Amino acid sequence: MEALLPIITQAIAGAVGGNVASGALKQVAINAVARTIAGAIGGMLLSMVGGEAAMTGLIADGIGGLIGGGILSTIVGAVAARAR
């Protein structure tokens, strides 16, 4: 269970970060479910790319998840808006 806790934290924080970023940018190209999924994936991807190199711990996982989720959700929203 200890190995899953950082992944779960990153996914939840990413989902929150994705929804907050999309809401702040008023992106309507993707719905809430897509924002949540993109945010969760973005939250987990940031640690795979090396976001965990500087910080470790549960708080760092949460912060990284928020940032990664916000970034990926913003990118997905921009691409979806451009496709329409």
Buried (B, 14 or more C-beta within 10 A) or exposed (E): EEEEEBBBBBBBBBBBBBBBBBEEBEBEBBEEEBBBBBBBBBBBBBBEEEBBEEEEEEEBBBBBBBBBBBBBBBEBBBEBEEEE
